[in-house]
Amino acid sequence: MIEIKNLTKVYKLNKKKMAELKTKETIKCAVDNISLAAKPGEIYGLLGPNGAGKTTTLRCVATLLKPTEGSISVCGYDTVKQSEQVRENICFLTNEIKLDPHFSPKYLFHFFGKLHGIDEITIETRRKELFEYFEITAFENKKMEELSTGMKQKASIAVSLVHDPKVIIFDEPTNGLDIVTARNVTDLLQKLRDEGKLVIISTHIMSEAEKLCDRVGIIIDGKKVTEGTLAELLAETNAADLEDAFFNLYKEHHKEDK
């Protein structure tokens, strides 16, 4: 279970960042008073354009960032006060976190398994299962830097799942992947959901979310504008598909801001 209550994350901007963002403001509110709950046995999608606050929200859930205001609990543990227990129950994968290019998938899988305190037999069993699923076995002793983009992503996912976490947090899990690898990833997420795990992902690919997510929360400019099942969102926005629903909400949100 993930419970986010009134999450706000504010960053102080240095001069370089102010120039990049073309602003004179010295602070930026990346996430603005977001509340949501996601439960085991579902895939929850955080949807929104680039810069909406999806990644910041997930980083707060994964204990990489501390909320400016509000609270987050994962499996009953507070992400600030009980961060170690939270990390024992989650995996977090983002394209910005890379595995060391000089080591092999097999070595890295065992290395992170040991970090999690897992015994050798369990590590080996998990490795065979995940490497066979992702067809990594033939490449398991190659250096990460020698692998294709898709194979690197599959190896990263396998390593992130070494400790069989209860909560899977993936930030843009299929971004930049070919259609076959992307399908491998989405099939795995559905398999994990069906095993009773909680999967929470961020994406800006509406068609992917439409097929994959049981419920979605739409974030625009750091604010959650709505939440629900696909059927509920289509009924709310009088739209034919999730992409149309998103654009209706996006236009309405910016109309209110004017």
N, C-alpha and C positions, 0 to 999 in steps of 0.2 A: 504493500500500500504506500502510495505517495500522497502526502497532503501538503499543499502549498497555501499558506494563508497570508494575504496582503503583502506579497513579495515586492519589494522595491530595491532596485540596484542603481546607485548613482556613482558615476565616475568623475574624478577631477581631470580636466584636460590640460596638458602642457601646451606650449606655444606651437609645437610641431603638429600636434593633433588638432588644435584649433584651426591651423592653416589647412590641413587635410579636409576637415569638415566644413571649411569656409564659414566659420562662426566666430563671434566675439564672446560667446558664452564660455565661462571657465568650468562649467560642469555640464554633464550630459546624463539625463535619466534614461538608462537603457531598458529598464523594466519598471513599469508604473502600476503598483498596487494589484498584482495578479494573484488570484486565488483559483485553485483547481484541485481535483482529487482524481487519482487513477488507481485501479484495483487489480489484484492478480487475475490472470486469465483474460486479459484484454490487451489490445494494442492501442495505445493512446497517441494521437498525432498532434504535434504542435505545428501549425501551419502559418505561413506568413512570408512576405517578401524578404529579401536580404536586408539585414539591419533592423529587423522588426523586434529583436530581443529574444529570439528562440534559443540561440546558443548560450547567451548569458543566463537564461533561465535554467537550462540543462547543466551548465557549469556550477550554478548554485546548488542544484539538486545533488550533483556529484561531489560536493564539498570542495571544489577547486576555487570557488569564490564564496565570500561571506555576504549575506544580504545586508543592505544598508538599513532596511526595515523589514519587518515581517518574520515569518518562521517557516521552516520546511521540516517535515519528518518523513523518514523512509523506513519502512518495516518497524515503525514505532520508535525509531531513534532520531534525535534532533541532529541536523546536519552540522551545527556549530558545536554544541556541547558534547555530542557523541559521534564525532566524525569517523573515528576508527571503526566503530561498529557498523556505521553506514557503509563504509568502503568494503567491509567483509561481505556485504549482501548485494553489491552492485557490480556491474561492469560499465565502463564508459568509453565510448569510441567516437572519435572525431578525426576528420582528415588532417587536423592541425597537429595531432599527436602521432609521431612516427616511431616505428621500431628501429633499433640500431641497425644501420645498413651493413655492418661488418659481420653480423652473426646470422646463423641460419634459423629458419622457422622451428626446427626441432630443438635446437639449443635454447631458443627464446621461450618456447613452450615449457620446457623443463625448468628454466630459470625462474619464470613467473609462478610456476606451480610450487616451487620450493619457497618463494617469497610468501605465498599464501599458506604455507605450512602443510601442504598436501603430501601424502606418502608416495613413494616411487611407483608402486603398483597402480594406484589410482591415476596418477599423472599419465602413465603409459597407456592405460585403458582409455582415458579421455582423449589423449593425443591421437590414437589410432582411429577412434570414432569420428572426431572432428576433421582430421586430415583426409580420411577416406570420403567423408561427406563432401568436402570442398575440393577433392582431387589434388591435394597438396603433396601426397606421399612421394611421388616421383621427384619432387623438387625440395624435399624437406631438408636436405643437407647443403643446398645452395645458399649463398649469401643473399640477404634481403635485397641488396642493391642490384643483384643479377636477375631479379624476378620482374615480370610484367606488372603493370599497374593493377590489373585485376587480381593477380596472384598475391601481390603485396597486401591488397585489401582483404582477401580471404584469409591470409595468414594472420593478419592483425585481428580479425574477428575471432578466429580460432583461439589465439592466445588470450584475448580478452575474456573468453568463456572458460578458461582452464579450471576455475574454482566453482563452476556450476552455480552462478549467482541467481538469486531470486528475482532481481530486478535488472533488466537490460536497458541501457540508455544509449541510443545511437543518434548522433548528430549528422544528418544528411548521409545516411548509410550507403546510398547508391550513387552519390554524386561522382560523375566522371567515369562510371563503370560501363562496360559494354553490356548489351542486352542479356546475354547468357549469364554473366557474373551477377548482374543486378537481380535476375530471377532467382539465382541460388540464394542470394541474401534475403530476399523477401520471403522465399519458401521457408528458410530457416526461422525467420521471425515468426511466421505463422505456426511453425512446429513448436517453438518455445512457448508461444501463447497457449497452444493446445495442451501443453504439459502443465499449465497452471501458473506460468511465470507472468510477471508484469513487464510489458515491453512499452517503452516510451521513446518516440522518435521525433525528430524535427525534419521538415521537408518543405520545399516550395514547389514540389511536383504534385499538382492536384490529382492527376490521374492515378499516380502511385498511392496517394493517401486514400483515394476513393475505393481502390481495390483492397487495401491492406488494413485500414484502421477501423476499429470498432466504434471509437468516439474520437472527435477532434476538438481542439480549441484553436481558434483563430486569433493571432496576435498581429496587431498593426500599430506601428509607432510605439511599441513597448506596452500597449494596453490589450487586454483580452477583450475582444468585442463580442464574442459568442462562443458557445460550447454545446456539443451534443452529438448524436448519431447522424449519419448521412441523411437519413430520412427526415430527422428533425430540422436539420439545417436547410434542406431543400424546401420544406414546408414553410420555414420561417422567412426565407428569402424569395419564395415563389420562383425557384430556378430549376432548370432542367438537369444540371449536373453541378459538381462541387466547384468547378472553375467559375461557372456563372454565379454561383452563390457567393464565392469569395469576392468577385469583382463588384457585385451588388453591395456587399458589406464594406468593401474598400471605398467605393464612391460615397456611400452614406456616411462613413467615418470622416472623410475629408470634407464633406459638405458641412458637417457639424463643427469642424475646426475653423471654418471660414467666418 
